[in-house]
Amino acid sequence: MSLTAFVTGASGFVGSNLVRELDRQGWRTTVLVRDSSFTGDIEDLPLEIRHGDIVDAASVRAAMPHRVDAVFHVAASTNVWSGNNDAQEKINIDGTRNVMEAAMAAEARRFLHTSSFTTWGFQDGEITENSPRSRNSDWINYVRTKRIAEDLVKQAVSEGRLDAVILNPGHILGPGDRHNWSQMVSMVASGTLPGIPPGGGAFADVREIAKAHIAAFHQGENGAHYLLGGVDVSFAEVIAIVGELLRKPVPRRVTPAWLLRTMAHLGAAVAAFTRKPPRVTPESAAMICHHTQCDSTRAKTVLGYRYTPIRTLVEDTINWMRGAGLLK
């Protein structure tokens, strides 16, 4: 008999790859999508689609099957502009609480929570699951709300109300990327990339992240975190590979961090009047100026997690974007 899954965020980057992998492994999957969501990347899959919104607790409860084997909570707001903070809090904090409570009411076997390696804060050196958390990036609402969402999950686990595993991916590349690093690829393709940020970090393959989520259902320890990193490279190295593959020139010098931060604060001042998000916000500038390294030994050992060579990963991303009509 097939295992059953309930997935939030199934129309997004990680979620669409997850439901595709669930289908490959023979799961029966129900997904929660908003009426306004673009579902073109999953419309070929045999999914049971139920409409609702994670900020609407009643719609989540109505959509979730009783005694579902796994609830994969992938949906989140990745906003990095303070003008959208209120909406982000409702999605990342209240939404997580709603999905958790629905899972407990439905007597789900296991809850898989997708978080981020950013919840450890800005750290020097390589982080592991046992590294102490830093609050030095909590002024970034995305980081703060994702950390609070994790705390909600861990509290329910400690109280014995929920069986859950937390996955913490690094920077993510791969097929299905419409809004993240694909924007940088598009700017290289169009010759509009303004500069190279000085940071870097671990780049993960979204397909391996999807497999790790499913492996966490089977092998993950209740209450445990699993860092899903990848090849550690600078943003300059990634952009150079993109330029080479697209046969497009890219800036040769890294933009100084002080200049990026200055531009970001000027943009934020303008946005305070226009109410339109600037291209670079103080939050995004801080994140792209930092180099975050992480050790994925635990995920490799327990979940069979694997890294993809960065050139292969960038090439696969570009090929998918071409097929999807995102690159002319």
VODRENDO-315492 format. One record per residue (C-alpha): residue in three letters; x, y, z. Coordinates in Angstrom, 3 decimals. Layout:
<atom><type>ALA</type><u>X</u><v>Y</v><w>Z</w></atom>
...
//
This chain:
<atom><type>MET</type><u>0.000</u><v>0.000</v><w>0.000</w></atom>
<atom><type>SER</type><u>1.348</u><v>3.430</v><w>-0.966</w></atom>
<atom><type>LEU</type><u>2.498</u><v>5.905</v><w>1.629</w></atom>
<atom><type>THR</type><u>0.531</u><v>9.155</v><w>1.760</w></atom>
<atom><type>ALA</type><u>1.828</u><v>12.721</v><w>1.890</w></atom>
<atom><type>PHE</type><u>0.412</u><v>16.188</v><w>2.406</w></atom>
<atom><type>VAL</type><u>2.573</u><v>19.003</v><w>1.019</w></atom>
<atom><type>THR</type><u>2.390</u><v>22.765</v><w>1.468</w></atom>
<atom><type>GLY</type><u>4.266</u><v>24.994</v><w>-0.956</w></atom>
<atom><type>ALA</type><u>4.015</u><v>22.357</v><w>-3.690</w></atom>
<atom><type>SER</type><u>3.918</u><v>24.939</v><w>-6.476</w></atom>
<atom><type>GLY</type><u>7.214</u><v>26.496</v><w>-5.388</w></atom>
<atom><type>PHE</type><u>10.830</u><v>25.667</v><w>-6.120</w></atom>
<atom><type>VAL</type><u>11.548</u><v>23.075</v><w>-3.422</w></atom>
<atom><type>GLY</type><u>7.940</u><v>21.916</v><w>-3.192</w></atom>
<atom><type>SER</type><u>7.568</u><v>21.124</v><w>-6.905</w></atom>
<atom><type>ASN</type><u>10.740</u><v>19.045</v><w>-6.838</w></atom>
<atom><type>LEU</type><u>9.551</u><v>17.298</v><w>-3.678</w></atom>
<atom><type>VAL</type><u>6.166</u><v>16.248</v><w>-5.093</w></atom>
<atom><type>ARG</type><u>7.899</u><v>15.057</v><w>-8.278</w></atom>
<atom><type>GLU</type><u>10.231</u><v>12.881</v><w>-6.205</w></atom>
<atom><type>LEU</type><u>7.328</u><v>11.606</v><w>-4.091</w></atom>
<atom><type>ASP</type><u>5.616</u><v>10.555</v><w>-7.312</w></atom>
<atom><type>ARG</type><u>8.784</u><v>8.760</v><w>-8.493</w></atom>
<atom><type>GLN</type><u>8.862</u><v>6.843</v><w>-5.221</w></atom>
<atom><type>GLY</type><u>5.216</u><v>5.810</v><w>-5.474</w></atom>
<atom><type>TRP</type><u>3.608</u><v>8.021</v><w>-2.821</w></atom>
<atom><type>ARG</type><u>0.004</u><v>9.241</v><w>-3.015</w></atom>
<atom><type>THR</type><u>0.235</u><v>12.986</v><w>-2.531</w></atom>
<atom><type>THR</type><u>-2.253</u><v>15.693</v><w>-1.601</w></atom>
<atom><type>VAL</type><u>-1.106</u><v>19.280</v><w>-2.028</w></atom>
<atom><type>LEU</type><u>-2.392</u><v>22.546</v><w>-0.625</w></atom>
<atom><type>VAL</type><u>-2.204</u><v>25.441</v><w>-3.085</w></atom>
<atom><type>ARG</type><u>-3.643</u><v>28.922</v><w>-3.093</w></atom>
<atom><type>ASP</type><u>-6.139</u><v>29.859</v><w>-5.789</w></atom>
<atom><type>SER</type><u>-3.602</u><v>32.330</v><w>-7.191</w></atom>
<atom><type>SER</type><u>-0.684</u><v>29.869</v><w>-7.301</w></atom>
<atom><type>PHE</type><u>0.998</u><v>28.969</v><w>-10.590</w></atom>
<atom><type>THR</type><u>0.841</u><v>25.181</v><w>-10.844</w></atom>
<atom><type>GLY</type><u>2.347</u><v>24.753</v><w>-14.304</w></atom>
<atom><type>ASP</type><u>5.416</u><v>22.955</v><w>-12.958</w></atom>
<atom><type>ILE</type><u>3.352</u><v>20.197</v><w>-11.307</w></atom>
<atom><type>GLU</type><u>0.289</u><v>19.929</v><w>-13.543</w></atom>
<atom><type>ASP</type><u>1.611</u><v>16.743</v><w>-15.179</w></atom>
<atom><type>LEU</type><u>1.679</u><v>14.883</v><w>-11.850</w></atom>
<atom><type>PRO</type><u>-1.146</u><v>12.713</v><w>-10.432</w></atom>
<atom><type>LEU</type><u>-1.710</u><v>14.906</v><w>-7.390</w></atom>
<atom><type>GLU</type><u>-4.838</u><v>15.559</v><w>-5.388</w></atom>
<atom><type>ILE</type><u>-4.978</u><v>19.346</v><w>-5.367</w></atom>
<atom><type>ARG</type><u>-6.851</u><v>21.073</v><w>-2.583</w></atom>
<atom><type>HIS</type><u>-7.169</u><v>24.829</v><w>-2.441</w></atom>
<atom><type>GLY</type><u>-6.471</u><v>26.809</v><w>0.685</w></atom>
<atom><type>ASP</type><u>-3.898</u><v>28.963</v><w>2.419</w></atom>
<atom><type>ILE</type><u>-1.658</u><v>28.148</v><w>5.373</w></atom>
<atom><type>VAL</type><u>-2.651</u><v>31.433</v><w>7.048</w></atom>
<atom><type>ASP</type><u>-6.258</u><v>30.159</v><w>7.033</w></atom>
<atom><type>ALA</type><u>-6.285</u><v>27.440</v><w>9.690</w></atom>
<atom><type>ALA</type><u>-9.711</u><v>26.116</v><w>8.697</w></atom>
<atom><type>SER</type><u>-8.678</u><v>25.599</v><w>5.084</w></atom>
<atom><type>VAL</type><u>-5.579</u><v>23.647</v><w>6.164</w></atom>
<atom><type>ARG</type><u>-7.596</u><v>21.371</v><w>8.436</w></atom>
<atom><type>ALA</type><u>-10.174</u><v>20.759</v><w>5.724</w></atom>
<atom><type>ALA</type><u>-7.502</u><v>19.896</v><w>3.156</w></atom>
<atom><type>MET</type><u>-5.331</u><v>17.551</v><w>5.218</w></atom>
<atom><type>PRO</type><u>-6.226</u><v>13.833</v><w>4.985</w></atom>
<atom><type>HIS</type><u>-6.812</u><v>11.981</v><w>8.248</w></atom>
<atom><type>ARG</type><u>-3.870</u><v>9.854</v><w>9.425</w></atom>
<atom><type>VAL</type><u>-1.664</u><v>10.928</v><w>6.542</w></atom>
<atom><type>ASP</type><u>1.798</u><v>9.380</v><w>6.790</w></atom>
<atom><type>ALA</type><u>3.859</u><v>12.527</v><w>6.216</w></atom>
<atom><type>VAL</type><u>3.155</u><v>16.240</v><w>6.318</w></atom>
<atom><type>PHE</type><u>5.836</u><v>18.133</v><w>4.398</w></atom>
<atom><type>HIS</type><u>5.600</u><v>21.795</v><w>5.373</w></atom>
<atom><type>VAL</type><u>7.587</u><v>23.575</v><w>2.666</w></atom>
<atom><type>ALA</type><u>5.561</u><v>26.773</v><w>2.167</w></atom>
<atom><type>ALA</type><u>7.247</u><v>29.964</v><w>3.399</w></atom>
<atom><type>SER</type><u>7.804</u><v>33.602</v><w>2.582</w></atom>
<atom><type>THR</type><u>11.418</u><v>34.313</v><w>1.584</w></atom>
<atom><type>ASN</type><u>10.817</u><v>38.078</v><w>1.553</w></atom>
<atom><type>VAL</type><u>13.845</u><v>40.216</v><w>2.454</w></atom>
<atom><type>TRP</type><u>12.213</u><v>43.645</v><w>2.438</w></atom>
<atom><type>SER</type><u>10.855</u><v>45.196</v><w>5.628</w></atom>
<atom><type>GLY</type><u>7.796</u><v>46.528</v><w>3.803</w></atom>
<atom><type>ASN</type><u>6.417</u><v>42.991</v><w>3.624</w></atom>
<atom><type>ASN</type><u>7.333</u><v>41.898</v><w>7.145</w></atom>
<atom><type>ASP</type><u>3.774</u><v>41.743</v><w>8.498</w></atom>
<atom><type>ALA</type><u>2.629</u><v>39.363</v><w>5.775</w></atom>
<atom><type>GLN</type><u>5.778</u><v>37.293</v><w>6.226</w></atom>
<atom><type>GLU</type><u>5.141</u><v>36.835</v><w>9.930</w></atom>
<atom><type>LYS</type><u>1.656</u><v>35.511</v><w>9.236</w></atom>
<atom><type>ILE</type><u>2.987</u><v>33.035</v><w>6.667</w></atom>
<atom><type>ASN</type><u>6.135</u><v>31.805</v><w>8.415</w></atom>
<atom><type>ILE</type><u>4.964</u><v>31.841</v><w>12.034</w></atom>
<atom><type>ASP</type><u>1.163</u><v>31.628</v><w>12.059</w></atom>
<atom><type>GLY</type><u>1.186</u><v>29.439</v><w>8.950</w></atom>
<atom><type>THR</type><u>3.582</u><v>26.956</v><w>10.531</w></atom>
<atom><type>ARG</type><u>1.460</u><v>26.835</v><w>13.670</w></atom>
<atom><type>ASN</type><u>-1.670</u><v>26.203</v><w>11.589</w></atom>
<atom><type>VAL</type><u>-0.091</u><v>23.343</v><w>9.624</w></atom>
<atom><type>MET</type><u>1.321</u><v>21.787</v><w>12.815</w></atom>
<atom><type>GLU</type><u>-2.011</u><v>21.906</v><w>14.595</w></atom>
<atom><type>ALA</type><u>-3.779</u><v>20.450</v><w>11.570</w></atom>
<atom><type>ALA</type><u>-1.200</u><v>17.639</v><w>11.458</w></atom>
<atom><type>MET</type><u>-1.756</u><v>16.830</v><w>15.118</w></atom>
<atom><type>ALA</type><u>-5.536</u><v>16.910</v><w>14.698</w></atom>
<atom><type>ALA</type><u>-5.265</u><v>14.629</v><w>11.651</w></atom>
<atom><type>GLU</type><u>-3.008</u><v>12.220</v><w>13.589</w></atom>
<atom><type>ALA</type><u>-0.269</u><v>12.493</v><w>10.987</w></atom>
<atom><type>ARG</type><u>2.625</u><v>10.063</v><w>11.539</w></atom>
<atom><type>ARG</type><u>5.463</u><v>12.550</v><w>10.958</w></atom>
<atom><type>PHE</type><u>5.927</u><v>16.264</v><w>10.312</w></atom>
<atom><type>LEU</type><u>8.799</u><v>17.364</v><w>8.032</w></atom>
<atom><type>HIS</type><u>9.612</u><v>21.053</v><w>8.371</w></atom>
<atom><type>THR</type><u>11.626</u><v>22.904</v><w>5.740</w></atom>
<atom><type>SER</type><u>13.714</u><v>25.672</v><w>7.273</w></atom>
<atom><type>SER</type><u>17.060</u><v>27.255</v><w>6.309</w></atom>
<atom><type>PHE</type><u>20.712</u><v>27.286</v><w>7.332</w></atom>
<atom><type>THR</type><u>20.319</u><v>31.024</v><w>7.896</w></atom>
<atom><type>THR</type><u>18.669</u><v>30.326</v><w>11.272</w></atom>
<atom><type>TRP</type><u>22.162</u><v>29.842</v><w>12.770</w></atom>
<atom><type>GLY</type><u>22.841</u><v>33.533</v><w>12.077</w></atom>
<atom><type>PHE</type><u>26.008</u><v>35.029</v><w>10.633</w></atom>
<atom><type>GLN</type><u>28.840</u><v>32.785</v><w>11.776</w></atom>
<atom><type>ASP</type><u>32.564</u><v>32.637</v><w>11.163</w></atom>
<atom><type>GLY</type><u>33.701</u><v>29.193</v><w>10.117</w></atom>
<atom><type>GLU</type><u>31.713</u><v>26.078</v><w>9.365</w></atom>
<atom><type>ILE</type><u>28.425</u><v>25.417</v><w>11.154</w></atom>
<atom><type>THR</type><u>27.083</u><v>22.036</v><w>12.215</w></atom>
<atom><type>GLU</type><u>23.776</u><v>21.063</v><w>13.736</w></atom>
<atom><type>ASN</type><u>25.413</u><v>21.431</v><w>17.169</w></atom>
<atom><type>SER</type><u>26.774</u><v>24.942</v><w>16.558</w></atom>
<atom><type>PRO</type><u>25.399</u><v>27.581</v><w>18.949</w></atom>
<atom><type>ARG</type><u>22.827</u><v>29.874</v><w>17.376</w></atom>
<atom><type>SER</type><u>23.641</u><v>33.559</v><w>16.911</w></atom>
<atom><type>ARG</type><u>20.991</u><v>36.273</v><w>17.052</w></atom>
<atom><type>ASN</type><u>23.151</u><v>38.714</v><w>15.048</w></atom>
<atom><type>SER</type><u>20.908</u><v>38.371</v><w>11.976</w></atom>
<atom><type>ASP</type><u>17.523</u><v>38.376</v><w>13.718</w></atom>
<atom><type>TRP</type><u>16.958</u><v>41.929</v><w>12.467</w></atom>
<atom><type>ILE</type><u>16.368</u><v>40.223</v><w>9.105</w></atom>
<atom><type>ASN</type><u>12.720</u><v>39.245</v><w>9.354</w></atom>
<atom><type>TYR</type><u>13.110</u><v>36.147</v><w>7.175</w></atom>
<atom><type>VAL</type><u>15.761</u><v>34.727</v><w>9.495</w></atom>
<atom><type>ARG</type><u>13.848</u><v>35.665</v><w>12.650</w></atom>
<atom><type>THR</type><u>10.527</u><v>34.207</v><w>11.487</w></atom>
<atom><type>LYS</type><u>12.117</u><v>30.970</v><w>10.265</w></atom>
<atom><type>ARG</type><u>13.881</u><v>30.563</v><w>13.617</w></atom>
<atom><type>ILE</type><u>10.625</u><v>31.145</v><w>15.514</w></atom>
<atom><type>ALA</type><u>8.882</u><v>28.610</v><w>13.275</w></atom>
<atom><type>GLU</type><u>11.587</u><v>26.070</v><w>14.135</w></atom>
<atom><type>ASP</type><u>11.081</u><v>26.811</v><w>17.823</w></atom>
<atom><type>LEU</type><u>7.364</u><v>26.084</v><w>17.469</w></atom>
<atom><type>VAL</type><u>8.142</u><v>22.691</v><w>15.951</w></atom>
<atom><type>LYS</type><u>10.753</u><v>21.828</v><w>18.579</w></atom>
<atom><type>GLN</type><u>8.437</u><v>22.853</v><w>21.409</w></atom>
<atom><type>ALA</type><u>5.701</u><v>20.518</v><w>20.128</w></atom>
<atom><type>VAL</type><u>8.267</u><v>17.711</v><w>19.874</w></atom>
<atom><type>SER</type><u>9.555</u><v>18.305</v><w>23.413</w></atom>
<atom><type>GLU</type><u>5.987</u><v>18.195</v><w>24.728</w></atom>
<atom><type>GLY</type><u>5.375</u><v>14.871</v><w>22.987</w></atom>
<atom><type>ARG</type><u>2.627</u><v>16.296</v><w>20.784</w></atom>
<atom><type>LEU</type><u>4.420</u><v>15.943</v><w>17.455</w></atom>
<atom><type>ASP</type><u>6.917</u><v>13.667</v><w>15.724</w></atom>
<atom><type>ALA</type><u>8.966</u><v>15.997</v><w>13.520</w></atom>
<atom><type>VAL</type><u>12.225</u><v>16.475</v><w>11.644</w></atom>
<atom><type>ILE</type><u>13.685</u><v>19.849</v><w>10.565</w></atom>
<atom><type>LEU</type><u>15.583</u><v>20.232</v><w>7.279</w></atom>
<atom><type>ASN</type><u>17.918</u><v>23.225</v><w>6.853</w></atom>
<atom><type>PRO</type><u>19.008</u><v>23.730</v><w>3.222</w></atom>
<atom><type>GLY</type><u>21.776</u><v>26.087</v><w>2.143</w></atom>
<atom><type>HIS</type><u>21.719</u><v>28.130</v><w>-1.067</w></atom>
<atom><type>ILE</type><u>19.574</u><v>26.185</v><w>-3.536</w></atom>
<atom><type>LEU</type><u>20.027</u><v>25.706</v><w>-7.277</w></atom>
<atom><type>GLY</type><u>18.436</u><v>23.384</v><w>-9.824</w></atom>
<atom><type>PRO</type><u>15.418</u><v>22.863</v><w>-12.073</w></atom>
<atom><type>GLY</type><u>12.241</u><v>24.665</v><w>-11.064</w></atom>
<atom><type>ASP</type><u>13.900</u><v>27.876</v><w>-9.891</w></atom>
<atom><type>ARG</type><u>11.746</u><v>30.790</v><w>-11.043</w></atom>
<atom><type>HIS</type><u>12.433</u><v>33.392</v><w>-8.362</w></atom>
<atom><type>ASN</type><u>15.702</u><v>32.733</v><w>-6.527</w></atom>
<atom><type>TRP</type><u>19.156</u><v>32.375</v><w>-8.089</w></atom>
<atom><type>SER</type><u>17.475</u><v>32.214</v><w>-11.501</w></atom>
<atom><type>GLN</type><u>17.106</u><v>35.999</v><w>-11.251</w></atom>
<atom><type>MET</type><u>20.887</u><v>36.291</v><w>-11.188</w></atom>
<atom><type>VAL</type><u>21.127</u><v>33.976</v><w>-14.213</w></atom>
<atom><type>SER</type><u>18.607</u><v>36.140</v><w>-16.072</w></atom>
<atom><type>MET</type><u>20.576</u><v>39.296</v><w>-15.261</w></atom>
<atom><type>VAL</type><u>23.766</u><v>37.731</v><w>-16.618</w></atom>
<atom><type>ALA</type><u>21.877</u><v>36.684</v><w>-19.752</w></atom>
<atom><type>SER</type><u>20.512</u><v>40.191</v><w>-20.289</w></atom>
<atom><type>GLY</type><u>23.722</u><v>41.980</v><w>-19.342</w></atom>
<atom><type>THR</type><u>22.064</u><v>43.773</v><w>-16.424</w></atom>
<atom><type>LEU</type><u>23.952</u><v>42.226</v><w>-13.492</w></atom>
<atom><type>PRO</type><u>25.054</u><v>45.312</v><w>-11.532</w></atom>
<atom><type>GLY</type><u>27.946</u><v>43.665</v><w>-9.716</w></atom>
<atom><type>ILE</type><u>29.255</u><v>40.602</v><w>-7.908</w></atom>
<atom><type>PRO</type><u>28.428</u><v>40.265</v><w>-4.195</w></atom>
<atom><type>PRO</type><u>31.373</u><v>39.408</v><w>-1.948</w></atom>
<atom><type>GLY</type><u>29.763</u><v>36.486</v><w>-0.118</w></atom>
<atom><type>GLY</type><u>29.285</u><v>32.829</v><w>-0.842</w></atom>
<atom><type>GLY</type><u>28.423</u><v>29.555</v><w>0.804</w></atom>
<atom><type>ALA</type><u>27.149</u><v>26.029</v><w>0.377</w></atom>
<atom><type>PHE</type><u>25.132</u><v>25.447</v><w>-2.804</w></atom>
<atom><type>ALA</type><u>22.670</u><v>22.555</v><w>-2.658</w></atom>
<atom><type>ASP</type><u>20.905</u><v>20.653</v><w>-5.435</w></atom>
<atom><type>VAL</type><u>17.130</u><v>21.011</v><w>-5.065</w></atom>
<atom><type>ARG</type><u>16.642</u><v>17.436</v><w>-6.301</w></atom>
<atom><type>GLU</type><u>18.887</u><v>16.080</v><w>-3.552</w></atom>
<atom><type>ILE</type><u>17.048</u><v>18.254</v><w>-1.032</w></atom>
<atom><type>ALA</type><u>13.786</u><v>16.647</v><w>-2.150</w></atom>
<atom><type>LYS</type><u>15.248</u><v>13.154</v><w>-1.697</w></atom>
<atom><type>ALA</type><u>16.575</u><v>14.115</v><w>1.739</w></atom>
<atom><type>HIS</type><u>13.100</u><v>15.221</v><w>2.841</w></atom>
<atom><type>ILE</type><u>11.687</u><v>11.805</v><w>1.997</w></atom>
<atom><type>ALA</type><u>14.636</u><v>10.018</v><w>3.590</w></atom>
<atom><type>ALA</type><u>14.035</u><v>12.091</v><w>6.730</w></atom>
<atom><type>PHE</type><u>10.550</u><v>10.596</v><w>6.952</w></atom>
<atom><type>HIS</type><u>12.059</u><v>7.113</v><w>6.995</w></atom>
<atom><type>GLN</type><u>15.356</u><v>7.596</v><w>8.831</w></atom>
<atom><type>GLY</type><u>15.336</u><v>11.020</v><w>10.499</w></atom>
<atom><type>GLU</type><u>15.512</u><v>11.297</v><w>14.268</w></atom>
<atom><type>ASN</type><u>12.533</u><v>12.889</v><w>15.984</w></atom>
<atom><type>GLY</type><u>13.347</u><v>16.509</v><w>16.816</w></atom>
<atom><type>ALA</type><u>16.631</u><v>16.514</v><w>14.884</w></atom>
<atom><type>HIS</type><u>17.987</u><v>19.095</v><w>12.444</w></atom>
<atom><type>TYR</type><u>19.726</u><v>18.116</v><w>9.204</w></atom>
<atom><type>LEU</type><u>21.867</u><v>20.680</v><w>7.383</w></atom>
<atom><type>LEU</type><u>21.552</u><v>20.231</v><w>3.621</w></atom>
<atom><type>GLY</type><u>24.559</u><v>22.070</v><w>2.255</w></atom>
<atom><type>GLY</type><u>26.655</u><v>21.510</v><w>-0.811</w></atom>
<atom><type>VAL</type><u>29.798</u><v>22.565</v><w>-2.606</w></atom>
<atom><type>ASP</type><u>31.230</u><v>25.628</v><w>-0.860</w></atom>
<atom><type>VAL</type><u>31.961</u><v>28.379</v><w>-3.394</w></atom>
<atom><type>SER</type><u>31.955</u><v>32.150</v><w>-3.621</w></atom>
<atom><type>PHE</type><u>29.203</u><v>33.977</v><w>-5.473</w></atom>
<atom><type>ALA</type><u>31.938</u><v>35.222</v><w>-7.818</w></atom>
<atom><type>GLU</type><u>32.736</u><v>31.628</v><w>-8.798</w></atom>
<atom><type>VAL</type><u>29.079</u><v>30.818</v><w>-9.445</w></atom>
<atom><type>ILE</type><u>28.588</u><v>33.939</v><w>-11.569</w></atom>
<atom><type>ALA</type><u>31.741</u><v>33.180</v><w>-13.552</w></atom>
<atom><type>ILE</type><u>30.361</u><v>29.720</v><w>-14.407</w></atom>
<atom><type>VAL</type><u>27.012</u><v>31.242</v><w>-15.439</w></atom>
<atom><type>GLY</type><u>28.783</u><v>33.737</v><w>-17.698</w></atom>
<atom><type>GLU</type><u>30.880</u><v>31.006</v><w>-19.275</w></atom>
<atom><type>LEU</type><u>27.903</u><v>28.726</v><w>-19.941</w></atom>
<atom><type>LEU</type><u>25.811</u><v>31.585</v><w>-21.349</w></atom>
<atom><type>ARG</type><u>28.809</u><v>33.021</v><w>-23.224</w></atom>
<atom><type>LYS</type><u>28.121</u><v>36.384</v><w>-21.645</w></atom>
<atom><type>PRO</type><u>30.584</u><v>38.792</v><w>-20.023</w></atom>
<atom><type>VAL</type><u>30.293</u><v>39.265</v><w>-16.264</w></atom>
<atom><type>PRO</type><u>31.890</u><v>41.841</v><w>-13.961</w></atom>
<atom><type>ARG</type><u>35.459</u><v>40.906</v><w>-13.091</w></atom>
<atom><type>ARG</type><u>35.680</u><v>42.557</v><w>-9.710</w></atom>
<atom><type>VAL</type><u>33.681</u><v>41.857</v><w>-6.584</w></atom>
<atom><type>THR</type><u>31.580</u><v>44.797</v><w>-5.420</w></atom>
<atom><type>PRO</type><u>32.818</u><v>46.005</v><w>-2.006</w></atom>
<atom><type>ALA</type><u>30.487</u><v>45.168</v><w>0.859</w></atom>
<atom><type>TRP</type><u>30.382</u><v>48.792</v><w>2.050</w></atom>
<atom><type>LEU</type><u>29.161</u><v>49.919</v><w>-1.374</w></atom>
<atom><type>LEU</type><u>26.427</u><v>47.281</v><w>-1.512</w></atom>
<atom><type>ARG</type><u>25.231</u><v>48.238</v><w>1.970</w></atom>
<atom><type>THR</type><u>25.235</u><v>51.941</v><w>1.073</w></atom>
<atom><type>MET</type><u>23.217</u><v>51.284</v><w>-2.083</w></atom>
<atom><type>ALA</type><u>20.800</u><v>49.148</v><w>-0.074</w></atom>
<atom><type>HIS</type><u>20.152</u><v>51.835</v><w>2.530</w></atom>
<atom><type>LEU</type><u>19.604</u><v>54.455</v><w>-0.158</w></atom>
<atom><type>GLY</type><u>17.163</u><v>52.120</v><w>-1.894</w></atom>
<atom><type>ALA</type><u>15.338</u><v>51.508</v><w>1.372</w></atom>
<atom><type>ALA</type><u>14.956</u><v>55.250</v><w>1.899</w></atom>
<atom><type>VAL</type><u>13.373</u><v>55.616</v><w>-1.545</w></atom>
<atom><type>ALA</type><u>11.148</u><v>52.576</v><w>-0.957</w></atom>
<atom><type>ALA</type><u>9.786</u><v>54.184</v><w>2.210</w></atom>
<atom><type>PHE</type><u>8.056</u><v>56.685</v><w>-0.076</w></atom>
<atom><type>THR</type><u>7.319</u><v>54.562</v><w>-3.163</w></atom>
<atom><type>ARG</type><u>6.315</u><v>51.401</v><w>-1.206</w></atom>
<atom><type>LYS</type><u>8.027</u><v>49.384</v><w>-3.927</w></atom>
<atom><type>PRO</type><u>10.791</u><v>46.959</v><w>-2.909</w></atom>
<atom><type>PRO</type><u>14.260</u><v>48.074</v><w>-3.999</w></atom>
<atom><type>ARG</type><u>16.484</u><v>45.759</v><w>-6.041</w></atom>
<atom><type>VAL</type><u>18.852</u><v>45.418</v><w>-3.075</w></atom>
<atom><type>THR</type><u>17.536</u><v>45.822</v><w>0.477</w></atom>
<atom><type>PRO</type><u>19.626</u><v>46.175</v><w>3.647</w></atom>
<atom><type>GLU</type><u>18.542</u><v>42.636</v><w>4.513</w></atom>
<atom><type>SER</type><u>19.521</u><v>41.091</v><w>1.187</w></atom>
<atom><type>ALA</type><u>22.788</u><v>43.068</v><w>1.136</w></atom>
<atom><type>ALA</type><u>23.757</u><v>41.650</v><w>4.522</w></atom>
<atom><type>MET</type><u>23.002</u><v>38.115</v><w>3.356</w></atom>
<atom><type>ILE</type><u>24.901</u><v>38.296</v><w>0.065</w></atom>
<atom><type>CYS</type><u>27.905</u><v>39.912</v><w>1.735</w></atom>
<atom><type>HIS</type><u>28.303</u><v>36.950</v><w>4.102</w></atom>
<atom><type>HIS</type><u>29.925</u><v>33.583</v><w>3.371</w></atom>
<atom><type>THR</type><u>28.158</u><v>30.780</v><w>5.253</w></atom>
<atom><type>GLN</type><u>29.787</u><v>27.357</v><w>5.380</w></atom>
<atom><type>CYS</type><u>28.013</u><v>24.291</v><w>6.700</w></atom>
<atom><type>ASP</type><u>28.858</u><v>20.657</v><w>7.382</w></atom>
<atom><type>SER</type><u>26.318</u><v>18.155</v><w>6.034</w></atom>
<atom><type>THR</type><u>27.955</u><v>15.043</v><w>7.485</w></atom>
<atom><type>ARG</type><u>24.872</u><v>14.164</v><w>9.536</w></atom>
<atom><type>ALA</type><u>22.587</u><v>14.330</v><w>6.486</w></atom>
<atom><type>LYS</type><u>25.057</u><v>12.330</v><w>4.402</w></atom>
<atom><type>THR</type><u>25.335</u><v>9.626</v><w>7.052</w></atom>
<atom><type>VAL</type><u>21.687</u><v>9.353</v><w>8.095</w></atom>
<atom><type>LEU</type><u>19.776</u><v>10.432</v><w>4.986</w></atom>
<atom><type>GLY</type><u>22.149</u><v>9.439</v><w>2.187</w></atom>
<atom><type>TYR</type><u>22.350</u><v>13.090</v><w>1.159</w></atom>
<atom><type>ARG</type><u>24.672</u><v>13.930</v><w>-1.757</w></atom>
<atom><type>TYR</type><u>26.372</u><v>16.972</v><w>-3.252</w></atom>
<atom><type>THR</type><u>26.229</u><v>17.895</v><w>-6.933</w></atom>
<atom><type>PRO</type><u>29.286</u><v>19.518</v><w>-8.586</w></atom>
<atom><type>ILE</type><u>28.637</u><v>23.243</v><w>-8.883</w></atom>
<atom><type>ARG</type><u>29.198</u><v>23.401</v><w>-12.646</w></atom>
<atom><type>THR</type><u>26.720</u><v>20.566</v><w>-13.222</w></atom>
<atom><type>LEU</type><u>24.218</u><v>22.233</v><w>-10.911</w></atom>
<atom><type>VAL</type><u>24.480</u><v>25.601</v><w>-12.668</w></atom>
<atom><type>GLU</type><u>24.236</u><v>23.951</v><w>-16.084</w></atom>
<atom><type>ASP</type><u>21.120</u><v>21.988</v><w>-15.086</w></atom>
<atom><type>THR</type><u>19.533</u><v>25.196</v><w>-13.782</w></atom>
<atom><type>ILE</type><u>20.250</u><v>27.041</v><w>-17.024</w></atom>
<atom><type>ASN</type><u>18.979</u><v>24.168</v><w>-19.181</w></atom>
<atom><type>TRP</type><u>15.731</u><v>24.048</v><w>-17.209</w></atom>
<atom><type>MET</type><u>15.303</u><v>27.818</v><w>-17.496</w></atom>
<atom><type>ARG</type><u>15.739</u><v>27.590</v><w>-21.260</w></atom>
<atom><type>GLY</type><u>13.145</u><v>24.817</v><w>-21.475</w></atom>
<atom><type>ALA</type><u>10.744</u><v>26.846</v><w>-19.342</w></atom>
<atom><type>GLY</type><u>11.129</u><v>29.893</v><w>-21.573</w></atom>
<atom><type>LEU</type><u>12.856</u><v>31.960</v><w>-18.881</w></atom>
<atom><type>LEU</type><u>15.935</u><v>32.578</v><w>-20.996</w></atom>
<atom><type>LYS</type><u>15.709</u><v>33.965</v><w>-24.491</w></atom>
//
